[in-house]
Amino acid sequence: MKNRFLLPVFVLFVFVPVSVFAKVGVGGQFGFDLGRKPDSFASLSIRSDVSPWCVSLNAHFSNPIYDEFALSDTFTFSADDYFVNERLCQNVEFYVLWGISAGFYVDFGAADSDSKDFSFGTGSRFGGGLDFFFFHRHLELFLQAVWNPYLGIKKDDGEFGFLGKLDNFPCSVGIRFWN
């Protein structure tokens, strides 16, 4: 319960005061991974016009090809720096980004089980995308493709090990509403 309370408080106390002085875009994005055993995800995305950074909190879904489609226990956070952000024409911009990501998975198992499997990974992000603005830049639609290799640790069936994925290519489409 406490964790569900922290995100709205963070948004209220950090991004609301910033929005008084700057334009802030808040929205969602949906996507999938083009790598091996791909999954899909939905994200909360926040971006400001005074900072080149865009942050997102992602909830992942299992792939129906490999598993029954459902919300998985995997969540990731990413922060991307739009170090190139150029206008192509009046309402279209392209960007190139680098960033960081961190993700975690926890499987608490059955109530009577001692198994507490988990994994934690972190990685770098390199990619780009297109922004399309409408209604005097109050509505943004965007397309994005990123290479996001990561390394981490895991505990699976009581055994510790390393994890890594070089072929992680999340692609997404999203919408942000700007003040």
PyMOL CGO cylinders between C-alpha atoms (Angstrom):
from pymol import cmd
from pymol.cgo import CYLINDER

trace = [
    CYLINDER, 0.00, 0.00, 0.00, 2.82, 2.37, 0.86, 0.3, 1, 1, 1, 1, 1, 1,
    CYLINDER, 2.82, 2.37, 0.86, 4.44, 1.94, -2.60, 0.3, 1, 1, 1, 1, 1, 1,
    CYLINDER, 4.44, 1.94, -2.60, 1.16, 2.75, -4.38, 0.3, 1, 1, 1, 1, 1, 1,
    CYLINDER, 1.16, 2.75, -4.38, 1.03, 5.99, -2.43, 0.3, 1, 1, 1, 1, 1, 1,
    CYLINDER, 1.03, 5.99, -2.43, 4.62, 7.07, -3.21, 0.3, 1, 1, 1, 1, 1, 1,
    CYLINDER, 4.62, 7.07, -3.21, 4.33, 7.47, -7.00, 0.3, 1, 1, 1, 1, 1, 1,
    CYLINDER, 4.33, 7.47, -7.00, 1.39, 9.91, -6.93, 0.3, 1, 1, 1, 1, 1, 1,
    CYLINDER, 1.39, 9.91, -6.93, 3.08, 11.86, -4.14, 0.3, 1, 1, 1, 1, 1, 1,
    CYLINDER, 3.08, 11.86, -4.14, 6.30, 12.02, -6.18, 0.3, 1, 1, 1, 1, 1, 1,
    CYLINDER, 6.30, 12.02, -6.18, 4.41, 13.26, -9.24, 0.3, 1, 1, 1, 1, 1, 1,
    CYLINDER, 4.41, 13.26, -9.24, 2.52, 15.87, -7.21, 0.3, 1, 1, 1, 1, 1, 1,
    CYLINDER, 2.52, 15.87, -7.21, 5.52, 17.28, -5.34, 0.3, 1, 1, 1, 1, 1, 1,
    CYLINDER, 5.52, 17.28, -5.34, 8.04, 17.19, -8.20, 0.3, 1, 1, 1, 1, 1, 1,
    CYLINDER, 8.04, 17.19, -8.20, 6.24, 17.62, -11.50, 0.3, 1, 1, 1, 1, 1, 1,
    CYLINDER, 6.24, 17.62, -11.50, 3.35, 19.88, -10.46, 0.3, 1, 1, 1, 1, 1, 1,
    CYLINDER, 3.35, 19.88, -10.46, 5.66, 22.69, -9.24, 0.3, 1, 1, 1, 1, 1, 1,
    CYLINDER, 5.66, 22.69, -9.24, 7.80, 22.26, -12.36, 0.3, 1, 1, 1, 1, 1, 1,
    CYLINDER, 7.80, 22.26, -12.36, 4.70, 22.61, -14.54, 0.3, 1, 1, 1, 1, 1, 1,
    CYLINDER, 4.70, 22.61, -14.54, 4.14, 26.14, -13.17, 0.3, 1, 1, 1, 1, 1, 1,
    CYLINDER, 4.14, 26.14, -13.17, 7.43, 27.21, -14.77, 0.3, 1, 1, 1, 1, 1, 1,
    CYLINDER, 7.43, 27.21, -14.77, 7.66, 24.82, -17.72, 0.3, 1, 1, 1, 1, 1, 1,
    CYLINDER, 7.66, 24.82, -17.72, 5.54, 22.79, -20.07, 0.3, 1, 1, 1, 1, 1, 1,
    CYLINDER, 5.54, 22.79, -20.07, 5.23, 19.18, -18.94, 0.3, 1, 1, 1, 1, 1, 1,
    CYLINDER, 5.23, 19.18, -18.94, 3.97, 16.27, -21.01, 0.3, 1, 1, 1, 1, 1, 1,
    CYLINDER, 3.97, 16.27, -21.01, 2.40, 13.31, -19.23, 0.3, 1, 1, 1, 1, 1, 1,
    CYLINDER, 2.40, 13.31, -19.23, 1.07, 10.28, -21.00, 0.3, 1, 1, 1, 1, 1, 1,
    CYLINDER, 1.07, 10.28, -21.00, 1.43, 6.63, -21.76, 0.3, 1, 1, 1, 1, 1, 1,
    CYLINDER, 1.43, 6.63, -21.76, 3.18, 4.39, -24.19, 0.3, 1, 1, 1, 1, 1, 1,
    CYLINDER, 3.18, 4.39, -24.19, 2.66, 0.84, -25.31, 0.3, 1, 1, 1, 1, 1, 1,
    CYLINDER, 2.66, 0.84, -25.31, 5.23, -1.36, -26.93, 0.3, 1, 1, 1, 1, 1, 1,
    CYLINDER, 5.23, -1.36, -26.93, 6.93, -4.67, -27.45, 0.3, 1, 1, 1, 1, 1, 1,
    CYLINDER, 6.93, -4.67, -27.45, 10.44, -6.09, -27.54, 0.3, 1, 1, 1, 1, 1, 1,
    CYLINDER, 10.44, -6.09, -27.54, 11.87, -7.31, -30.85, 0.3, 1, 1, 1, 1, 1, 1,
    CYLINDER, 11.87, -7.31, -30.85, 14.44, -9.59, -29.15, 0.3, 1, 1, 1, 1, 1, 1,
    CYLINDER, 14.44, -9.59, -29.15, 14.28, -13.29, -28.30, 0.3, 1, 1, 1, 1, 1, 1,
    CYLINDER, 14.28, -13.29, -28.30, 11.15, -14.31, -26.38, 0.3, 1, 1, 1, 1, 1, 1,
    CYLINDER, 11.15, -14.31, -26.38, 9.64, -10.83, -26.68, 0.3, 1, 1, 1, 1, 1, 1,
    CYLINDER, 9.64, -10.83, -26.68, 7.25, -9.32, -24.19, 0.3, 1, 1, 1, 1, 1, 1,
    CYLINDER, 7.25, -9.32, -24.19, 5.01, -6.28, -24.30, 0.3, 1, 1, 1, 1, 1, 1,
    CYLINDER, 5.01, -6.28, -24.30, 4.75, -3.35, -21.92, 0.3, 1, 1, 1, 1, 1, 1,
    CYLINDER, 4.75, -3.35, -21.92, 2.70, -0.31, -20.94, 0.3, 1, 1, 1, 1, 1, 1,
    CYLINDER, 2.70, -0.31, -20.94, 4.30, 2.80, -19.46, 0.3, 1, 1, 1, 1, 1, 1,
    CYLINDER, 4.30, 2.80, -19.46, 3.68, 6.06, -17.70, 0.3, 1, 1, 1, 1, 1, 1,
    CYLINDER, 3.68, 6.06, -17.70, 5.84, 8.66, -19.47, 0.3, 1, 1, 1, 1, 1, 1,
    CYLINDER, 5.84, 8.66, -19.47, 6.77, 12.17, -18.25, 0.3, 1, 1, 1, 1, 1, 1,
    CYLINDER, 6.77, 12.17, -18.25, 8.78, 14.77, -20.18, 0.3, 1, 1, 1, 1, 1, 1,
    CYLINDER, 8.78, 14.77, -20.18, 9.48, 18.49, -19.69, 0.3, 1, 1, 1, 1, 1, 1,
    CYLINDER, 9.48, 18.49, -19.69, 10.47, 21.16, -22.21, 0.3, 1, 1, 1, 1, 1, 1,
    CYLINDER, 10.47, 21.16, -22.21, 13.18, 22.58, -19.88, 0.3, 1, 1, 1, 1, 1, 1,
    CYLINDER, 13.18, 22.58, -19.88, 15.02, 19.29, -19.49, 0.3, 1, 1, 1, 1, 1, 1,
    CYLINDER, 15.02, 19.29, -19.49, 16.26, 16.87, -22.16, 0.3, 1, 1, 1, 1, 1, 1,
    CYLINDER, 16.26, 16.87, -22.16, 15.27, 13.93, -19.93, 0.3, 1, 1, 1, 1, 1, 1,
    CYLINDER, 15.27, 13.93, -19.93, 12.21, 11.75, -20.31, 0.3, 1, 1, 1, 1, 1, 1,
    CYLINDER, 12.21, 11.75, -20.31, 11.36, 9.23, -17.57, 0.3, 1, 1, 1, 1, 1, 1,
    CYLINDER, 11.36, 9.23, -17.57, 9.06, 6.24, -17.74, 0.3, 1, 1, 1, 1, 1, 1,
    CYLINDER, 9.06, 6.24, -17.74, 7.82, 3.52, -15.43, 0.3, 1, 1, 1, 1, 1, 1,
    CYLINDER, 7.82, 3.52, -15.43, 6.98, 0.32, -17.30, 0.3, 1, 1, 1, 1, 1, 1,
    CYLINDER, 6.98, 0.32, -17.30, 4.81, -2.68, -16.42, 0.3, 1, 1, 1, 1, 1, 1,
    CYLINDER, 4.81, -2.68, -16.42, 5.50, -5.76, -18.53, 0.3, 1, 1, 1, 1, 1, 1,
    CYLINDER, 5.50, -5.76, -18.53, 3.09, -8.39, -19.86, 0.3, 1, 1, 1, 1, 1, 1,
    CYLINDER, 3.09, -8.39, -19.86, 3.86, -12.00, -20.68, 0.3, 1, 1, 1, 1, 1, 1,
    CYLINDER, 3.86, -12.00, -20.68, 3.84, -12.99, -24.33, 0.3, 1, 1, 1, 1, 1, 1,
    CYLINDER, 3.84, -12.99, -24.33, 0.84, -15.16, -25.32, 0.3, 1, 1, 1, 1, 1, 1,
    CYLINDER, 0.84, -15.16, -25.32, 3.08, -17.16, -27.70, 0.3, 1, 1, 1, 1, 1, 1,
    CYLINDER, 3.08, -17.16, -27.70, 5.17, -18.41, -24.77, 0.3, 1, 1, 1, 1, 1, 1,
    CYLINDER, 5.17, -18.41, -24.77, 2.83, -18.01, -21.78, 0.3, 1, 1, 1, 1, 1, 1,
    CYLINDER, 2.83, -18.01, -21.78, -0.74, -17.09, -21.01, 0.3, 1, 1, 1, 1, 1, 1,
    CYLINDER, -0.74, -17.09, -21.01, -1.09, -13.32, -21.58, 0.3, 1, 1, 1, 1, 1, 1,
    CYLINDER, -1.09, -13.32, -21.58, -1.11, -11.58, -18.20, 0.3, 1, 1, 1, 1, 1, 1,
    CYLINDER, -1.11, -11.58, -18.20, 0.57, -8.80, -16.26, 0.3, 1, 1, 1, 1, 1, 1,
    CYLINDER, 0.57, -8.80, -16.26, 3.93, -10.20, -15.22, 0.3, 1, 1, 1, 1, 1, 1,
    CYLINDER, 3.93, -10.20, -15.22, 5.82, -9.39, -12.05, 0.3, 1, 1, 1, 1, 1, 1,
    CYLINDER, 5.82, -9.39, -12.05, 8.41, -7.39, -14.01, 0.3, 1, 1, 1, 1, 1, 1,
    CYLINDER, 8.41, -7.39, -14.01, 8.68, -3.62, -13.73, 0.3, 1, 1, 1, 1, 1, 1,
    CYLINDER, 8.68, -3.62, -13.73, 11.31, -1.33, -15.22, 0.3, 1, 1, 1, 1, 1, 1,
    CYLINDER, 11.31, -1.33, -15.22, 12.28, 2.30, -14.92, 0.3, 1, 1, 1, 1, 1, 1,
    CYLINDER, 12.28, 2.30, -14.92, 14.05, 4.22, -17.66, 0.3, 1, 1, 1, 1, 1, 1,
    CYLINDER, 14.05, 4.22, -17.66, 15.47, 7.71, -17.99, 0.3, 1, 1, 1, 1, 1, 1,
    CYLINDER, 15.47, 7.71, -17.99, 16.42, 8.93, -21.47, 0.3, 1, 1, 1, 1, 1, 1,
    CYLINDER, 16.42, 8.93, -21.47, 18.39, 12.02, -22.47, 0.3, 1, 1, 1, 1, 1, 1,
    CYLINDER, 18.39, 12.02, -22.47, 17.21, 13.42, -25.81, 0.3, 1, 1, 1, 1, 1, 1,
    CYLINDER, 17.21, 13.42, -25.81, 20.61, 14.78, -26.77, 0.3, 1, 1, 1, 1, 1, 1,
    CYLINDER, 20.61, 14.78, -26.77, 19.46, 15.49, -30.34, 0.3, 1, 1, 1, 1, 1, 1,
    CYLINDER, 19.46, 15.49, -30.34, 15.96, 16.93, -30.67, 0.3, 1, 1, 1, 1, 1, 1,
    CYLINDER, 15.96, 16.93, -30.67, 15.42, 18.67, -34.00, 0.3, 1, 1, 1, 1, 1, 1,
    CYLINDER, 15.42, 18.67, -34.00, 12.37, 19.94, -35.82, 0.3, 1, 1, 1, 1, 1, 1,
    CYLINDER, 12.37, 19.94, -35.82, 11.82, 18.44, -39.29, 0.3, 1, 1, 1, 1, 1, 1,
    CYLINDER, 11.82, 18.44, -39.29, 8.81, 20.61, -40.09, 0.3, 1, 1, 1, 1, 1, 1,
    CYLINDER, 8.81, 20.61, -40.09, 6.21, 22.61, -38.17, 0.3, 1, 1, 1, 1, 1, 1,
    CYLINDER, 6.21, 22.61, -38.17, 4.66, 19.70, -36.23, 0.3, 1, 1, 1, 1, 1, 1,
    CYLINDER, 4.66, 19.70, -36.23, 7.23, 16.89, -36.61, 0.3, 1, 1, 1, 1, 1, 1,
    CYLINDER, 7.23, 16.89, -36.61, 10.47, 16.42, -34.65, 0.3, 1, 1, 1, 1, 1, 1,
    CYLINDER, 10.47, 16.42, -34.65, 13.03, 13.64, -34.52, 0.3, 1, 1, 1, 1, 1, 1,
    CYLINDER, 13.03, 13.64, -34.52, 15.23, 12.75, -31.59, 0.3, 1, 1, 1, 1, 1, 1,
    CYLINDER, 15.23, 12.75, -31.59, 18.23, 10.61, -30.73, 0.3, 1, 1, 1, 1, 1, 1,
    CYLINDER, 18.23, 10.61, -30.73, 18.59, 9.41, -27.17, 0.3, 1, 1, 1, 1, 1, 1,
    CYLINDER, 18.59, 9.41, -27.17, 20.82, 7.66, -24.70, 0.3, 1, 1, 1, 1, 1, 1,
    CYLINDER, 20.82, 7.66, -24.70, 19.70, 6.57, -21.29, 0.3, 1, 1, 1, 1, 1, 1,
    CYLINDER, 19.70, 6.57, -21.29, 19.68, 4.10, -18.45, 0.3, 1, 1, 1, 1, 1, 1,
    CYLINDER, 19.68, 4.10, -18.45, 17.25, 1.46, -17.31, 0.3, 1, 1, 1, 1, 1, 1,
    CYLINDER, 17.25, 1.46, -17.31, 16.72, -0.70, -14.26, 0.3, 1, 1, 1, 1, 1, 1,
    CYLINDER, 16.72, -0.70, -14.26, 14.28, -3.53, -13.86, 0.3, 1, 1, 1, 1, 1, 1,
    CYLINDER, 14.28, -3.53, -13.86, 13.22, -6.04, -11.26, 0.3, 1, 1, 1, 1, 1, 1,
    CYLINDER, 13.22, -6.04, -11.26, 11.17, -9.20, -11.06, 0.3, 1, 1, 1, 1, 1, 1,
    CYLINDER, 11.17, -9.20, -11.06, 9.96, -10.87, -7.88, 0.3, 1, 1, 1, 1, 1, 1,
    CYLINDER, 9.96, -10.87, -7.88, 8.05, -14.16, -7.73, 0.3, 1, 1, 1, 1, 1, 1,
    CYLINDER, 8.05, -14.16, -7.73, 6.86, -14.82, -4.21, 0.3, 1, 1, 1, 1, 1, 1,
    CYLINDER, 6.86, -14.82, -4.21, 5.65, -18.29, -5.13, 0.3, 1, 1, 1, 1, 1, 1,
    CYLINDER, 5.65, -18.29, -5.13, 2.88, -20.06, -3.27, 0.3, 1, 1, 1, 1, 1, 1,
    CYLINDER, 2.88, -20.06, -3.27, 2.04, -18.92, 0.25, 0.3, 1, 1, 1, 1, 1, 1,
    CYLINDER, 2.04, -18.92, 0.25, 3.46, -22.14, 1.71, 0.3, 1, 1, 1, 1, 1, 1,
    CYLINDER, 3.46, -22.14, 1.71, 6.62, -22.02, -0.43, 0.3, 1, 1, 1, 1, 1, 1,
    CYLINDER, 6.62, -22.02, -0.43, 10.05, -20.82, 0.71, 0.3, 1, 1, 1, 1, 1, 1,
    CYLINDER, 10.05, -20.82, 0.71, 10.94, -19.98, -2.89, 0.3, 1, 1, 1, 1, 1, 1,
    CYLINDER, 10.94, -19.98, -2.89, 11.37, -16.26, -3.45, 0.3, 1, 1, 1, 1, 1, 1,
    CYLINDER, 11.37, -16.26, -3.45, 12.76, -16.02, -6.98, 0.3, 1, 1, 1, 1, 1, 1,
    CYLINDER, 12.76, -16.02, -6.98, 13.89, -12.61, -8.18, 0.3, 1, 1, 1, 1, 1, 1,
    CYLINDER, 13.89, -12.61, -8.18, 16.01, -10.83, -10.73, 0.3, 1, 1, 1, 1, 1, 1,
    CYLINDER, 16.01, -10.83, -10.73, 17.46, -7.36, -11.02, 0.3, 1, 1, 1, 1, 1, 1,
    CYLINDER, 17.46, -7.36, -11.02, 19.05, -5.90, -14.11, 0.3, 1, 1, 1, 1, 1, 1,
    CYLINDER, 19.05, -5.90, -14.11, 20.35, -2.58, -15.31, 0.3, 1, 1, 1, 1, 1, 1,
    CYLINDER, 20.35, -2.58, -15.31, 21.47, -1.40, -18.70, 0.3, 1, 1, 1, 1, 1, 1,
    CYLINDER, 21.47, -1.40, -18.70, 22.09, 1.37, -21.15, 0.3, 1, 1, 1, 1, 1, 1,
    CYLINDER, 22.09, 1.37, -21.15, 19.70, 2.62, -23.81, 0.3, 1, 1, 1, 1, 1, 1,
    CYLINDER, 19.70, 2.62, -23.81, 20.45, 3.99, -27.29, 0.3, 1, 1, 1, 1, 1, 1,
    CYLINDER, 20.45, 3.99, -27.29, 17.75, 4.88, -29.80, 0.3, 1, 1, 1, 1, 1, 1,
    CYLINDER, 17.75, 4.88, -29.80, 15.62, 7.43, -31.53, 0.3, 1, 1, 1, 1, 1, 1,
    CYLINDER, 15.62, 7.43, -31.53, 12.15, 8.36, -32.57, 0.3, 1, 1, 1, 1, 1, 1,
    CYLINDER, 12.15, 8.36, -32.57, 9.68, 10.76, -34.09, 0.3, 1, 1, 1, 1, 1, 1,
    CYLINDER, 9.68, 10.76, -34.09, 7.33, 13.20, -32.33, 0.3, 1, 1, 1, 1, 1, 1,
    CYLINDER, 7.33, 13.20, -32.33, 4.13, 14.48, -33.96, 0.3, 1, 1, 1, 1, 1, 1,
    CYLINDER, 4.13, 14.48, -33.96, 2.51, 17.51, -32.30, 0.3, 1, 1, 1, 1, 1, 1,
    CYLINDER, 2.51, 17.51, -32.30, -1.12, 18.63, -32.65, 0.3, 1, 1, 1, 1, 1, 1,
    CYLINDER, -1.12, 18.63, -32.65, -3.42, 21.32, -31.22, 0.3, 1, 1, 1, 1, 1, 1,
    CYLINDER, -3.42, 21.32, -31.22, -0.74, 23.97, -30.71, 0.3, 1, 1, 1, 1, 1, 1,
    CYLINDER, -0.74, 23.97, -30.71, 1.66, 21.43, -29.16, 0.3, 1, 1, 1, 1, 1, 1,
    CYLINDER, 1.66, 21.43, -29.16, -0.80, 20.27, -26.48, 0.3, 1, 1, 1, 1, 1, 1,
    CYLINDER, -0.80, 20.27, -26.48, -0.98, 16.72, -27.87, 0.3, 1, 1, 1, 1, 1, 1,
    CYLINDER, -0.98, 16.72, -27.87, 2.08, 14.65, -28.78, 0.3, 1, 1, 1, 1, 1, 1,
    CYLINDER, 2.08, 14.65, -28.78, 2.08, 11.29, -30.54, 0.3, 1, 1, 1, 1, 1, 1,
    CYLINDER, 2.08, 11.29, -30.54, 5.44, 9.53, -30.74, 0.3, 1, 1, 1, 1, 1, 1,
    CYLINDER, 5.44, 9.53, -30.74, 7.17, 6.47, -32.16, 0.3, 1, 1, 1, 1, 1, 1,
    CYLINDER, 7.17, 6.47, -32.16, 10.37, 5.18, -30.58, 0.3, 1, 1, 1, 1, 1, 1,
    CYLINDER, 10.37, 5.18, -30.58, 12.87, 2.35, -31.08, 0.3, 1, 1, 1, 1, 1, 1,
    CYLINDER, 12.87, 2.35, -31.08, 15.66, 1.64, -28.61, 0.3, 1, 1, 1, 1, 1, 1,
    CYLINDER, 15.66, 1.64, -28.61, 18.51, -0.84, -28.14, 0.3, 1, 1, 1, 1, 1, 1,
    CYLINDER, 18.51, -0.84, -28.14, 18.56, -1.68, -24.41, 0.3, 1, 1, 1, 1, 1, 1,
    CYLINDER, 18.56, -1.68, -24.41, 21.16, -4.34, -23.51, 0.3, 1, 1, 1, 1, 1, 1,
    CYLINDER, 21.16, -4.34, -23.51, 21.30, -5.22, -19.82, 0.3, 1, 1, 1, 1, 1, 1,
    CYLINDER, 21.30, -5.22, -19.82, 23.14, -7.27, -17.22, 0.3, 1, 1, 1, 1, 1, 1,
    CYLINDER, 23.14, -7.27, -17.22, 22.01, -8.37, -13.80, 0.3, 1, 1, 1, 1, 1, 1,
    CYLINDER, 22.01, -8.37, -13.80, 21.65, -11.04, -11.16, 0.3, 1, 1, 1, 1, 1, 1,
    CYLINDER, 21.65, -11.04, -11.16, 18.93, -13.59, -10.50, 0.3, 1, 1, 1, 1, 1, 1,
    CYLINDER, 18.93, -13.59, -10.50, 17.84, -16.20, -8.01, 0.3, 1, 1, 1, 1, 1, 1,
    CYLINDER, 17.84, -16.20, -8.01, 15.93, -19.04, -9.61, 0.3, 1, 1, 1, 1, 1, 1,
    CYLINDER, 15.93, -19.04, -9.61, 14.90, -22.17, -7.65, 0.3, 1, 1, 1, 1, 1, 1,
    CYLINDER, 14.90, -22.17, -7.65, 17.34, -21.24, -4.88, 0.3, 1, 1, 1, 1, 1, 1,
    CYLINDER, 17.34, -21.24, -4.88, 20.31, -20.88, -7.26, 0.3, 1, 1, 1, 1, 1, 1,
    CYLINDER, 20.31, -20.88, -7.26, 22.00, -17.54, -7.86, 0.3, 1, 1, 1, 1, 1, 1,
    CYLINDER, 22.00, -17.54, -7.86, 23.29, -16.58, -11.28, 0.3, 1, 1, 1, 1, 1, 1,
    CYLINDER, 23.29, -16.58, -11.28, 23.88, -13.83, -13.78, 0.3, 1, 1, 1, 1, 1, 1,
    CYLINDER, 23.88, -13.83, -13.78, 21.54, -12.68, -16.47, 0.3, 1, 1, 1, 1, 1, 1,
    CYLINDER, 21.54, -12.68, -16.47, 22.14, -10.65, -19.56, 0.3, 1, 1, 1, 1, 1, 1,
    CYLINDER, 22.14, -10.65, -19.56, 20.40, -9.81, -22.74, 0.3, 1, 1, 1, 1, 1, 1,
    CYLINDER, 20.40, -9.81, -22.74, 22.08, -8.08, -25.65, 0.3, 1, 1, 1, 1, 1, 1,
    CYLINDER, 22.08, -8.08, -25.65, 19.16, -8.44, -28.07, 0.3, 1, 1, 1, 1, 1, 1,
    CYLINDER, 19.16, -8.44, -28.07, 16.65, -6.29, -26.22, 0.3, 1, 1, 1, 1, 1, 1,
    CYLINDER, 16.65, -6.29, -26.22, 15.00, -3.87, -28.67, 0.3, 1, 1, 1, 1, 1, 1,
    CYLINDER, 15.00, -3.87, -28.67, 11.90, -2.22, -27.16, 0.3, 1, 1, 1, 1, 1, 1,
    CYLINDER, 11.90, -2.22, -27.16, 9.77, -0.35, -29.68, 0.3, 1, 1, 1, 1, 1, 1,
    CYLINDER, 9.77, -0.35, -29.68, 6.85, 1.79, -28.61, 0.3, 1, 1, 1, 1, 1, 1,
    CYLINDER, 6.85, 1.79, -28.61, 4.11, 4.16, -29.64, 0.3, 1, 1, 1, 1, 1, 1,
    CYLINDER, 4.11, 4.16, -29.64, 2.72, 6.68, -27.21, 0.3, 1, 1, 1, 1, 1, 1,
    CYLINDER, 2.72, 6.68, -27.21, 0.79, 9.81, -26.46, 0.3, 1, 1, 1, 1, 1, 1,
    CYLINDER, 0.79, 9.81, -26.46, 1.51, 12.73, -24.12, 0.3, 1, 1, 1, 1, 1, 1,
    CYLINDER, 1.51, 12.73, -24.12, -0.72, 15.60, -23.09, 0.3, 1, 1, 1, 1, 1, 1,
    CYLINDER, -0.72, 15.60, -23.09, 1.10, 18.90, -22.50, 0.3, 1, 1, 1, 1, 1, 1,
    CYLINDER, 1.10, 18.90, -22.50, -0.02, 21.75, -20.27, 0.3, 1, 1, 1, 1, 1, 1,
]
cmd.load_cgo(trace, "trace")
